[in-house]
Amino acid sequence: MFDWMVWTTPVAVFFSCIALMLVGMTVWELKSPTVMRKGWLPMETTRGDRLFMGLLIAAYINLAFIGLAGKFQEWMQLEAEPSIWISFVLSMLVLALVMRKG
């Protein structure tokens, strides 16, 4: 059933984190309803809005890293492509920043 996708450990961890965030946000929303607020994003947002935007940004960071990994290997004269864990950590940090300050 899932043969069409390469389920490496980083991919499984990434999707597991997304599922856990969605469950956590649902519980948080039920316990404490969100209010609109304005951070550094150019509009008022709720927690769900910031999560959605953060997940989109995280996905784009991971896709850009995968697309540029070969170039990074050339530019930095590495023996192998850099680990996908680098983009995972970077994307989760950006997601946390959007959730907190956005």
N, C-alpha and C positions, 0 to 999 in steps of 0.2 A: 504494500500500500504506500509506504513512504520511500520506495526505491528511486523515485524521480529526484530526490534531493540528497545532497551529500551531508549526512548528519555527523559532522565532526563534533568533538567536545566543545569548542568555542561556539558553534552554532546552537547546540543544545542548551548550553548555559545561557546564551543570549535570549533565546525564546522562553526558557524557564524564568528568567528574570522579568521578562515582559508579562508573563502570566501571573507571577507573584505580585508584580506592581498593580495589575488590574484588580486582583483579588483584594490587595491591601487598600487600594483607593476606594473600592466599593464599601468595604467595612468602615473606612474612615469617613466616607460620605454619609453612611447611615448613622454613625455615632455623632458626627459633628458636621452639619450641612455647611457647604462652602458659601463664601461671600465673594462678590466681585471685588477685585483690587487692581491697582495699577502699579506695576513695577517698571523695569526698564524696557519692557516690550511696549510697542506703540499703541496699545489698546488695553482696556480692562479685561482681565481674564479670571477664570475660576481655576481650581486645582486641576480639573479634568482638561480644560483647554491647555494649560501648561504641560500636562502629561502628554497630550496628543502632539503638541508642537515639539516637545523634547524627544519623543520617540521618533518623529520624522527626522529631526536633526541627527539623532543617533544612527538611524538607518543610513542616512546620506554619508555620515562620517565613515561608517563601515564599508559602504560601497566604494567610496572614494579611495579608501585605504587599499581595498582589494584591487581596484583598478590601477593604482599607482605603485603597488608593492614591487613590481619588476623594475620600475624606474628608480625607486629608492635603493634597490639592490645595486643598480648600475652607478647611481650618483655617489653612494657611500662606499662603493667597492666592497660590498659584503659577500660572503661565501654563499649565503642562502637568503631567500626573501625574509624580510622581518616578520616576526610572529604576529598573527592576527589578534593575539591578546592585547597588543599595544592599542589597536583601534577599539577594542572592547572597553578597556579601561578609560581611554580618552572619551568615548561616547557616553559612558556612564557618568563621568565627571561633568560633561556638558549637560547631560540630562538633569543631574542634581542641581547644577547652577541655574538652569531654566526653571526648575520647580521651586527653588528657594528665592531667587531674585527677580524672576520674570513676572 
